[in-house]
Amino acid sequence: MADGVKPRVKAPKSASAGEVVVLKTLISHNMESGQRKDKSGNPIPRSIINRFTCEFNGTSVIDVQMEPAISTNPYFEFEAKIPEGGNLKFTWYDDDGSVYEETKSIKVG
């Protein structure tokens, strides 16, 4: 597991049925492409968040595959239509097998 990894999500706490909401995510992660070398000339192993997903009540909202060119601390902003109250599950997948999750509930009123 990479050091200092922290997922952050900004999502509304409530919405109207059928409303399109803006979701913002950021994960603090020092990405390493695998292209650089350390001071001794040894390759630094690749360490990136290689996939990000968001589900609403088990239904996929977004599924993104990332490559080594992705920036440090990847930020995503996207929209989702909220048909009913429920949970948004955000998941980041790391090269080393680590999985980072965050869940946000949205009430429909």
ABEGO torsion letter per residue (X at the ends): XBBGBBBBBBBBABBBBGBBBBBBBBBBBBBBAGABBBAAGBBBBBBBBABBBBBBGGBBABBBBBBAABBBGBBBBBBBBBABBEBBBBBBBBAAGBBBBBBBBBBBX
